[in-house]
Amino acid sequence: MFRRIQRGNAPLKERKKMNRRIFPVVLTTFILVVIAISIGNYASNTRAILASQEAQEDCKSCHAKLSETLPEDHLPVIREEVKTCFICHVAGGVATAFEWTVHFKHYSNAEFVDDCWSCHLIDQEGNFKPYDVQTAGLKVSKEEVDQLVPYYKSWGTSEYLDHGHALEKLSCVDCHGVLIPKEPVSMEQCLICHGSYKQIVQDSLIHYDVMYPHFTEEEVGCDSCHRAHEESVLLCDQCH
């Protein structure tokens, strides 16, 4: 009781000082709690909205029968399910990888004006994956996926090198190494398929006559002229 009386009779200045020290801590804690709740609600609502598409849309919303979209020389199929395609259409499988087949089928078609969300969704666990496929998927945001759309459209229809790679049945992952690229392809990766600088100049007169001295001195690389997702340039014009 004596301590309580002492505390109650504490000088007014000391109590004000104590209140000034406590108030910022309380206010900061309150703000952080509000922010955390807001972020959690936003993420939850976003996943719920995107996941709700799963019950409303799938490939059949555009294609009444998936078998009718297959090329004439395709083997007959019985099951009208996307997941069945992955039996053969996987990387290193007996048929062209599904990732190339479906993307090229859509993005090379001038009548296709949609985007990734025509065939994909982000489920309630935050997994980005195709409709009708029960896989773990990728942990990516909607914004990251949307950034890929112009690249896929270029890959499917442009006059740039990316379309040339598409015609050779190469997709993003073949050059970038990942399904959702975030970094440019390294020159070392290009040379895995195209061979060394020495091999390249031997197969092309313009490279041998004009560029070989520059290659040997390591002044320039292939990407000095050749651009994958935009118009290539002629580096020679900058000096000659």
GROMACS elastic network, one bead per residue, 0.5 to 0.9 nm:
[ bonds ]
;  ai    aj funct       b0    kb
    1     4     6  0.50731   500
    1     5     6  0.62978   500
    1     6     6  0.86298   500
    2     5     6  0.52045   500
    2     6     6  0.62365   500
    2     7     6  0.87446   500
    3     7     6  0.61952   500
    3     8     6  0.85833   500
    4     7     6  0.51377   500
    4     8     6  0.61472   500
    4     9     6  0.86369   500
    5     8     6  0.50514   500
    5     9     6  0.62009   500
    5    10     6  0.87161   500
    6     9     6  0.52191   500
    6    10     6  0.63106   500
    7    10     6  0.51884   500
    7    11     6  0.89315   500
    8    11     6  0.87249   500
    9    12     6  0.83662   500
   10    13     6  0.84421   500
   10    14     6  0.69163   500
   10    15     6  0.70068   500
   11    14     6  0.55608   500
   11    15     6  0.67093   500
   11    16     6  0.89982   500
   12    15     6  0.52320   500
   12    16     6  0.62958   500
   12    17     6  0.87301   500
   13    16     6  0.51255   500
   13    17     6  0.62309   500
   13    18     6  0.86843   500
   14    17     6  0.50653   500
   14    18     6  0.62277   500
   14    19     6  0.86714   500
   15    18     6  0.50541   500
   15    19     6  0.62041   500
   15    20     6  0.86558   500
   16    19     6  0.50313   500
   16    20     6  0.61719   500
   16    21     6  0.86963   500
   17    20     6  0.51213   500
   17    21     6  0.63747   500
   17    22     6  0.87664   500
   18    21     6  0.51859   500
   18    22     6  0.62397   500
   18    23     6  0.86329   500
   19    22     6  0.51247   500
   19    23     6  0.59091   500
   20    23     6  0.54686   500
   20    24     6  0.71710   500
   21    24     6  0.64462   500
   21    25     6  0.72673   500
   22    25     6  0.54079   500
   22    26     6  0.62969   500
   22    27     6  0.87304   500
   23    26     6  0.51683   500
   23    27     6  0.60750   500
   23    28     6  0.85527   500
   24    27     6  0.50488   500
   24    28     6  0.59696   500
   24    29     6  0.84619   500
   25    28     6  0.52420   500
   25    29     6  0.61497   500
   25    30     6  0.85917   500
   26    29     6  0.52047   500
   26    30     6  0.61699   500
   26    31     6  0.87375   500
   27    30     6  0.51026   500
   27    31     6  0.62532   500
   27    32     6  0.87136   500
   28    31     6  0.51871   500
   28    32     6  0.62323   500
   28    33     6  0.86577   500
   29    32     6  0.52182   500
   29    33     6  0.62257   500
   29    34     6  0.87266   500
   30    33     6  0.52057   500
   30    34     6  0.62991   500
   30    35     6  0.87405   500
   31    34     6  0.51516   500
   31    35     6  0.62172   500
   31    36     6  0.86365   500
   32    35     6  0.51161   500
   32    36     6  0.61039   500
   32    37     6  0.85996   500
   33    36     6  0.51493   500
   33    37     6  0.61960   500
   33    38     6  0.85980   500
   34    37     6  0.52186   500
   34    38     6  0.61428   500
   34    39     6  0.86920   500
   35    38     6  0.50711   500
   35    39     6  0.61544   500
   35    40     6  0.85327   500
   36    39     6  0.52605   500
   36    40     6  0.61372   500
   36    41     6  0.85991   500
   37    40     6  0.51210   500
   37    41     6  0.61015   500
   37    42     6  0.85718   500
   38    41     6  0.51631   500
   38    42     6  0.61085   500
   38    43     6  0.86404   500
   39    42     6  0.51151   500
   39    43     6  0.61552   500
   39    44     6  0.84606   500
   40    43     6  0.52996   500
   40    44     6  0.60342   500
   40    45     6  0.84830   500
   41    44     6  0.50742   500
   41    45     6  0.59312   500
   41    46     6  0.84328   500
   42    45     6  0.51667   500
   42    46     6  0.60334   500
   42    47     6  0.85975   500
   43    46     6  0.51388   500
   43    47     6  0.61984   500
   43    48     6  0.85151   500
   43   126     6  0.89949   500
   44    47     6  0.52950   500
   44    48     6  0.60882   500
   44    49     6  0.86217   500
   44   124     6  0.77347   500
   45    49     6  0.60405   500
   45    50     6  0.85805   500
   46    49     6  0.52088   500
   46    50     6  0.62492   500
   46    51     6  0.84278   500
   46   122     6  0.89584   500
   46   124     6  0.87437   500
   47    50     6  0.52362   500
   47    51     6  0.58197   500
   47    52     6  0.83772   500
   47   122     6  0.64253   500
   47   123     6  0.60975   500
   47   125     6  0.73344   500
   47   126     6  0.62349   500
   48    51     6  0.50383   500
   48    52     6  0.59619   500
   48    53     6  0.89352   500
   48   122     6  0.87437   500
   48   123     6  0.73501   500
   48   124     6  0.56977   500
   49    52     6  0.52394   500
   49    53     6  0.71499   500
   49   122     6  0.89933   500
   49   123     6  0.89335   500
   49   124     6  0.87224   500
   50    53     6  0.56236   500
   50    54     6  0.76961   500
   50   121     6  0.61115   500
   50   122     6  0.56171   500
   50   123     6  0.64948   500
   50   124     6  0.78366   500
   51    54     6  0.54990   500
   51    55     6  0.78628   500
   51   121     6  0.65212   500
   51   122     6  0.58134   500
   51   124     6  0.55942   500
   51   125     6  0.89040   500
   51   126     6  0.87725   500
   52    55     6  0.58688   500
   52    56     6  0.69890   500
   52    57     6  0.89507   500
   52   123     6  0.80724   500
   52   124     6  0.86526   500
   53    57     6  0.56089   500
   53    58     6  0.82961   500
   53   121     6  0.71760   500
   53   122     6  0.89597   500
   53   123     6  0.88682   500
   54    57     6  0.56689   500
   54    58     6  0.69029   500
   54   120     6  0.88903   500
   54   121     6  0.70579   500
   54   122     6  0.88396   500
   54   123     6  0.77855   500
   54   131     6  0.66427   500
   54   132     6  0.80724   500
   55    58     6  0.80817   500
   56    61     6  0.85523   500
   57    60     6  0.75221   500
   57    61     6  0.58494   500
   57    62     6  0.89836   500
   57   118     6  0.83486   500
   57   119     6  0.85077   500
   57   131     6  0.78426   500
   58    61     6  0.56143   500
   58    62     6  0.79343   500
   58    63     6  0.89901   500
   58   118     6  0.80142   500
   58   119     6  0.67453   500
   58   120     6  0.85018   500
   58   130     6  0.86484   500
   58   131     6  0.54948   500
   58   132     6  0.68618   500
   59    62     6  0.58071   500
   59    63     6  0.59105   500
   59    64     6  0.81061   500
   59    65     6  0.88062   500
   59    66     6  0.75989   500
   59    81     6  0.89174   500
   59    82     6  0.80154   500
   59   118     6  0.80073   500
   59   119     6  0.65247   500
   59   131     6  0.71603   500
   59   132     6  0.82483   500
   60    65     6  0.66830   500
   60    66     6  0.72564   500
   61    64     6  0.69698   500
   62    65     6  0.89978   500
   62   118     6  0.89076   500
   63    66     6  0.59112   500
   63    67     6  0.89687   500
   63    68     6  0.79218   500
   63    69     6  0.76269   500
   64    67     6  0.89882   500
   64    68     6  0.81731   500
   65    68     6  0.55778   500
   65    69     6  0.75240   500
   65    80     6  0.67520   500
   66    69     6  0.55040   500
   66    70     6  0.72532   500
   66    80     6  0.58357   500
   66    81     6  0.75142   500
   66    82     6  0.80779   500
   67    70     6  0.55130   500
   67    71     6  0.89350   500
   67    76     6  0.80000   500
   67    77     6  0.67371   500
   67    78     6  0.83503   500
   67    79     6  0.86096   500
   67    80     6  0.67030   500
   68    71     6  0.82550   500
   70    73     6  0.82166   500
   70    74     6  0.63185   500
   70    75     6  0.88995   500
   71    74     6  0.54680   500
   71    75     6  0.89961   500
   72    75     6  0.83797   500
   73    76     6  0.89650   500
   74    77     6  0.85552   500
   77    80     6  0.75764   500
   79    82     6  0.87687   500
   79    84     6  0.70742   500
   80    84     6  0.78282   500
   81    84     6  0.55565   500
   81    85     6  0.74027   500
   81   132     6  0.71823   500
   81   133     6  0.87672   500
   82    85     6  0.54559   500
   82    86     6  0.74763   500
   82   130     6  0.85277   500
   82   131     6  0.78125   500
   82   132     6  0.61712   500
   82   133     6  0.67920   500
   83    86     6  0.55842   500
   83    87     6  0.76609   500
   83   131     6  0.89903   500
   83   132     6  0.65441   500
   83   133     6  0.53359   500
   83   134     6  0.78709   500
   84    87     6  0.57015   500
   84    88     6  0.81996   500
   85    88     6  0.61253   500
   85    89     6  0.58135   500
   85    90     6  0.84786   500
   85    98     6  0.73477   500
   86    90     6  0.57612   500
   86    97     6  0.83870   500
   86    98     6  0.68921   500
   87    90     6  0.71889   500
   87    93     6  0.83134   500
   88    93     6  0.57178   500
   88    94     6  0.55883   500
   88    95     6  0.54958   500
   88    96     6  0.80167   500
   88    97     6  0.80175   500
   88    98     6  0.84747   500
   89    92     6  0.84798   500
   89    93     6  0.60583   500
   89    94     6  0.69680   500
   89    95     6  0.50262   500
   89    96     6  0.55156   500
   89    99     6  0.81947   500
   89   101     6  0.82664   500
   90    93     6  0.50034   500
   90    94     6  0.78419   500
   90    95     6  0.71581   500
   90    96     6  0.69964   500
   90    98     6  0.58833   500
   90    99     6  0.78712   500
   91    94     6  0.87576   500
   91    95     6  0.84223   500
   91    96     6  0.73690   500
   91    98     6  0.78530   500
   91    99     6  0.84006   500
   92    95     6  0.80023   500
   92    96     6  0.81102   500
   92    97     6  0.74248   500
   93    96     6  0.71583   500
   93    97     6  0.71102   500
   94    97     6  0.87447   500
   95    98     6  0.83361   500
   96    99     6  0.84523   500
   96   100     6  0.71459   500
   96   101     6  0.65870   500
   96   169     6  0.78416   500
   97   100     6  0.56247   500
   97   101     6  0.62978   500
   97   102     6  0.87967   500
   97   169     6  0.88322   500
   98   102     6  0.58978   500
   98   103     6  0.81196   500
   99   102     6  0.59665   500
   99   103     6  0.62006   500
   99   104     6  0.84772   500
   99   171     6  0.73268   500
   99   173     6  0.89117   500
  100   103     6  0.54022   500
  100   104     6  0.58264   500
  100   105     6  0.82325   500
  100   166     6  0.79718   500
  100   169     6  0.65025   500
  100   170     6  0.68526   500
  100   171     6  0.55687   500
  100   172     6  0.86308   500
  101   104     6  0.55307   500
  101   105     6  0.60307   500
  101   106     6  0.87838   500
  101   169     6  0.80908   500
  102   105     6  0.50320   500
  102   106     6  0.63345   500
  102   107     6  0.85655   500
  103   106     6  0.53738   500
  103   107     6  0.58792   500
  103   108     6  0.80694   500
  103   152     6  0.78266   500
  103   156     6  0.80017   500
  103   171     6  0.85981   500
  104   107     6  0.52088   500
  104   108     6  0.53958   500
  104   109     6  0.79996   500
  104   152     6  0.85892   500
  104   155     6  0.82256   500
  104   156     6  0.58869   500
  104   166     6  0.73314   500
  104   167     6  0.87918   500
  104   169     6  0.85701   500
  104   171     6  0.87233   500
  105   108     6  0.59076   500
  105   109     6  0.65904   500
  105   156     6  0.85060   500
  106   109     6  0.54118   500
  106   110     6  0.84574   500
  106   111     6  0.86311   500
  106   112     6  0.60906   500
  106   114     6  0.89863   500
  106   156     6  0.80811   500
  107   110     6  0.73703   500
  107   111     6  0.89163   500
  107   112     6  0.65487   500
  107   113     6  0.84395   500
  107   114     6  0.89922   500
  107   115     6  0.86895   500
  107   152     6  0.66658   500
  107   153     6  0.55514   500
  107   154     6  0.83741   500
  107   155     6  0.77231   500
  107   157     6  0.70329   500
  108   111     6  0.88195   500
  108   112     6  0.80280   500
  108   153     6  0.75046   500
  108   154     6  0.89786   500
  108   155     6  0.80582   500
  108   157     6  0.52595   500
  109   112     6  0.54840   500
  109   113     6  0.87045   500
  109   156     6  0.78064   500
  109   157     6  0.78767   500
  110   113     6  0.74239   500
  110   157     6  0.78383   500
  112   115     6  0.83648   500
  114   117     6  0.76898   500
  114   118     6  0.63698   500
  115   118     6  0.58625   500
  115   119     6  0.81201   500
  115   146     6  0.80382   500
  115   149     6  0.63115   500
  115   153     6  0.89708   500
  116   119     6  0.59448   500
  116   120     6  0.58667   500
  116   121     6  0.83065   500
  116   145     6  0.74104   500
  116   146     6  0.74576   500
  116   148     6  0.85876   500
  116   149     6  0.69981   500
  117   121     6  0.60876   500
  117   130     6  0.89246   500
  117   146     6  0.89136   500
  118   121     6  0.83764   500
  119   129     6  0.85433   500
  119   130     6  0.56863   500
  119   131     6  0.60290   500
  120   128     6  0.68782   500
  120   129     6  0.54375   500
  120   131     6  0.55610   500
  121   127     6  0.78995   500
  121   128     6  0.56610   500
  121   129     6  0.57971   500
  121   130     6  0.63225   500
  121   131     6  0.66619   500
  122   125     6  0.77847   500
  122   126     6  0.54888   500
  122   127     6  0.51311   500
  122   129     6  0.65372   500
  122   130     6  0.87853   500
  122   137     6  0.86740   500
  122   138     6  0.89037   500
  122   139     6  0.87304   500
  122   140     6  0.85053   500
  122   141     6  0.83419   500
  122   142     6  0.78772   500
  123   126     6  0.52867   500
  123   127     6  0.53723   500
  123   128     6  0.67449   500
  123   129     6  0.79589   500
  124   127     6  0.73976   500
  125   139     6  0.88072   500
  126   137     6  0.85840   500
  126   138     6  0.80016   500
  126   139     6  0.60209   500
  126   140     6  0.74234   500
  126   141     6  0.80177   500
  127   135     6  0.86280   500
  127   136     6  0.64857   500
  127   138     6  0.51865   500
  127   139     6  0.52121   500
  127   140     6  0.72269   500
  128   136     6  0.83267   500
  128   137     6  0.51172   500
  128   138     6  0.50096   500
  128   139     6  0.62946   500
  128   140     6  0.65249   500
  128   141     6  0.81769   500
  128   142     6  0.86529   500
  128   145     6  0.88309   500
  129   132     6  0.88632   500
  129   133     6  0.71271   500
  129   134     6  0.82963   500
  129   135     6  0.72350   500
  129   136     6  0.77994   500
  129   138     6  0.68734   500
  130   133     6  0.58174   500
  130   134     6  0.85922   500
  130   135     6  0.87911   500
  130   137     6  0.83718   500
  131   134     6  0.83609   500
  134   137     6  0.83732   500
  136   139     6  0.89270   500
  138   179     6  0.88673   500
  138   180     6  0.89314   500
  140   143     6  0.82953   500
  140   144     6  0.64427   500
  140   145     6  0.72543   500
  140   180     6  0.84186   500
  141   144     6  0.52944   500
  141   145     6  0.65875   500
  141   146     6  0.88123   500
  142   145     6  0.52033   500
  142   146     6  0.61739   500
  142   147     6  0.87698   500
  143   146     6  0.51009   500
  143   147     6  0.63375   500
  144   147     6  0.53754   500
  144   148     6  0.71028   500
  144   180     6  0.78356   500
  145   148     6  0.55284   500
  145   149     6  0.73281   500
  145   180     6  0.75483   500
  146   149     6  0.56117   500
  146   150     6  0.84261   500
  147   150     6  0.70323   500
  147   151     6  0.79467   500
  148   151     6  0.53593   500
  148   152     6  0.62856   500
  148   153     6  0.87843   500
  148   180     6  0.77425   500
  148   181     6  0.84016   500
  149   152     6  0.51956   500
  149   153     6  0.62302   500
  149   154     6  0.86602   500
  150   153     6  0.50657   500
  150   154     6  0.61556   500
  150   155     6  0.84992   500
  151   154     6  0.50913   500
  151   155     6  0.60158   500
  151   156     6  0.85609   500
  151   162     6  0.85262   500
  151   229     6  0.68952   500
  152   156     6  0.60541   500
  152   157     6  0.86892   500
  152   162     6  0.89303   500
  152   172     6  0.86161   500
  153   156     6  0.50883   500
  153   157     6  0.61987   500
  153   158     6  0.74663   500
  154   157     6  0.54548   500
  154   159     6  0.79775   500
  154   160     6  0.74461   500
  154   162     6  0.69941   500
  154   163     6  0.66566   500
  154   229     6  0.68209   500
  154   230     6  0.85397   500
  155   158     6  0.62861   500
  155   159     6  0.87775   500
  155   160     6  0.78063   500
  155   161     6  0.81153   500
  155   164     6  0.79521   500
  155   165     6  0.78152   500
  155   166     6  0.61778   500
  155   171     6  0.83978   500
  155   172     6  0.88565   500
  155   228     6  0.89332   500
  155   229     6  0.76126   500
  156   162     6  0.80805   500
  156   163     6  0.57320   500
  156   166     6  0.67224   500
  156   167     6  0.85604   500
  157   160     6  0.87146   500
  157   163     6  0.62822   500
  158   161     6  0.82876   500
  158   162     6  0.77347   500
  158   163     6  0.57831   500
  158   164     6  0.87140   500
  158   229     6  0.86488   500
  158   230     6  0.89255   500
  159   162     6  0.80969   500
  159   163     6  0.63538   500
  159   164     6  0.76490   500
  159   230     6  0.87483   500
  159   231     6  0.80593   500
  160   163     6  0.57118   500
  160   164     6  0.68596   500
  160   227     6  0.75156   500
  160   228     6  0.60933   500
  160   229     6  0.60826   500
  160   230     6  0.59935   500
  160   231     6  0.60088   500
  160   232     6  0.75416   500
  161   165     6  0.63217   500
  161   166     6  0.86446   500
  161   226     6  0.77952   500
  161   227     6  0.67346   500
  161   229     6  0.67215   500
  161   230     6  0.79473   500
  161   231     6  0.83192   500
  161   232     6  0.82803   500
  162   165     6  0.51225   500
  162   166     6  0.63051   500
  162   167     6  0.88715   500
  162   170     6  0.89112   500
  162   171     6  0.87665   500
  162   172     6  0.88980   500
  162   227     6  0.84835   500
  162   229     6  0.58050   500
  162   230     6  0.85499   500
  163   167     6  0.62959   500
  163   168     6  0.87067   500
  163   228     6  0.83801   500
  163   229     6  0.85504   500
  164   167     6  0.52299   500
  164   168     6  0.66354   500
  164   170     6  0.88472   500
  165   168     6  0.50744   500
  165   169     6  0.66004   500
  165   170     6  0.53352   500
  165   171     6  0.73530   500
  165   228     6  0.89542   500
  166   170     6  0.50508   500
  166   171     6  0.61731   500
  166   172     6  0.89171   500
  167   170     6  0.72835   500
  168   171     6  0.89537   500
  170   173     6  0.80192   500
  170   174     6  0.59474   500
  170   175     6  0.78568   500
  171   174     6  0.55123   500
  171   175     6  0.73025   500
  171   176     6  0.88398   500
  171   179     6  0.89500   500
  172   175     6  0.57753   500
  172   176     6  0.58001   500
  172   177     6  0.74340   500
  172   178     6  0.73227   500
  172   179     6  0.65418   500
  172   180     6  0.80441   500
  172   181     6  0.74443   500
  173   176     6  0.50333   500
  173   179     6  0.52006   500
  173   180     6  0.79405   500
  173   181     6  0.77783   500
  174   177     6  0.57109   500
  174   178     6  0.79410   500
  175   178     6  0.83224   500
  175   185     6  0.64161   500
  175   186     6  0.88028   500
  175   189     6  0.68238   500
  175   190     6  0.74941   500
  176   179     6  0.78196   500
  176   180     6  0.85312   500
  176   181     6  0.60632   500
  176   182     6  0.85455   500
  176   183     6  0.76151   500
  176   184     6  0.72042   500
  176   185     6  0.55123   500
  176   186     6  0.83926   500
  176   189     6  0.82862   500
  177   180     6  0.89099   500
  177   181     6  0.77230   500
  177   185     6  0.87037   500
  178   181     6  0.57145   500
  178   182     6  0.87043   500
  181   184     6  0.77351   500
  181   185     6  0.89939   500
  183   186     6  0.87129   500
  185   188     6  0.83570   500
  185   189     6  0.66184   500
  185   190     6  0.74985   500
  186   189     6  0.53384   500
  186   190     6  0.67888   500
  187   190     6  0.50706   500
  187   191     6  0.63266   500
  187   192     6  0.88751   500
  187   221     6  0.74998   500
  187   222     6  0.73941   500
  187   223     6  0.74671   500
  188   191     6  0.52144   500
  188   192     6  0.65776   500
  189   192     6  0.53466   500
  189   193     6  0.75298   500
  190   193     6  0.59095   500
  190   194     6  0.61523   500
  190   195     6  0.79788   500
  190   222     6  0.87445   500
  191   196     6  0.57480   500
  191   197     6  0.78244   500
  192   195     6  0.58353   500
  192   196     6  0.79507   500
  194   197     6  0.85859   500
  194   199     6  0.81690   500
  194   200     6  0.71110   500
  195   198     6  0.79446   500
  195   199     6  0.58179   500
  195   200     6  0.64837   500
  196   199     6  0.51741   500
  196   200     6  0.62937   500
  196   201     6  0.88164   500
  197   200     6  0.50448   500
  197   201     6  0.62760   500
  197   202     6  0.86510   500
  197   212     6  0.81617   500
  197   215     6  0.68495   500
  197   216     6  0.82517   500
  197   221     6  0.87998   500
  197   222     6  0.86755   500
  198   201     6  0.54331   500
  198   202     6  0.63470   500
  198   203     6  0.89057   500
  198   208     6  0.87434   500
  198   212     6  0.79928   500
  198   215     6  0.84203   500
  198   216     6  0.85133   500
  199   202     6  0.52134   500
  199   203     6  0.64718   500
  199   204     6  0.89674   500
  200   203     6  0.53054   500
  200   204     6  0.64471   500
  200   207     6  0.73274   500
  200   208     6  0.82233   500
  201   204     6  0.51889   500
  201   205     6  0.67793   500
  201   206     6  0.77036   500
  201   209     6  0.82649   500
  201   211     6  0.77998   500
  201   212     6  0.64446   500
  202   205     6  0.71315   500
  202   207     6  0.78306   500
  202   208     6  0.62893   500
  203   207     6  0.82016   500
  203   208     6  0.81456   500
  204   207     6  0.53981   500
  204   208     6  0.62628   500
  204   209     6  0.87418   500
  205   209     6  0.59237   500
  205   210     6  0.81499   500
  206   209     6  0.53658   500
  206   210     6  0.56839   500
  206   211     6  0.70236   500
  206   212     6  0.88523   500
  207   210     6  0.55403   500
  207   212     6  0.59024   500
  208   211     6  0.58694   500
  208   213     6  0.82133   500
  209   212     6  0.65231   500
  209   213     6  0.83481   500
  210   213     6  0.72331   500
  210   214     6  0.81135   500
  210   236     6  0.88893   500
  211   214     6  0.53239   500
  211   215     6  0.62068   500
  211   216     6  0.87921   500
  211   220     6  0.87032   500
  211   236     6  0.89626   500
  212   216     6  0.61294   500
  212   217     6  0.85701   500
  213   216     6  0.53061   500
  213   217     6  0.63406   500
  213   218     6  0.86099   500
  213   219     6  0.87816   500
  214   217     6  0.51935   500
  214   218     6  0.60681   500
  214   219     6  0.52987   500
  214   220     6  0.61851   500
  214   221     6  0.86839   500
  215   219     6  0.62402   500
  215   220     6  0.60899   500
  215   221     6  0.69408   500
  215   222     6  0.89324   500
  216   219     6  0.77861   500
  217   220     6  0.81568   500
  218   221     6  0.71714   500
  220   223     6  0.80747   500
  220   224     6  0.61339   500
  220   225     6  0.89085   500
  221   224     6  0.54656   500
  221   225     6  0.79882   500
  222   225     6  0.60651   500
  222   226     6  0.59185   500
  222   227     6  0.87085   500
  223   227     6  0.59902   500
  223   228     6  0.85310   500
  223   232     6  0.86824   500
  224   227     6  0.78762   500
  224   232     6  0.87076   500
  224   233     6  0.77409   500
  224   234     6  0.82849   500
  224   235     6  0.65678   500
  225   232     6  0.56726   500
  225   234     6  0.55324   500
  225   235     6  0.56777   500
  225   236     6  0.88402   500
  226   230     6  0.89482   500
  226   231     6  0.80556   500
  226   233     6  0.66195   500
  226   234     6  0.84038   500
  227   230     6  0.56814   500
  227   231     6  0.62416   500
  227   233     6  0.75969   500
  228   231     6  0.77235   500
  228   232     6  0.76276   500
  229   232     6  0.87158   500
  233   236     6  0.89436   500
  233   237     6  0.89634   500
  234   237     6  0.60333   500
  234   238     6  0.79391   500
  235   238     6  0.56551   500
  235   239     6  0.76564   500
  236   239     6  0.57256   500
  236   240     6  0.57599   500
  237   240     6  0.52666   500
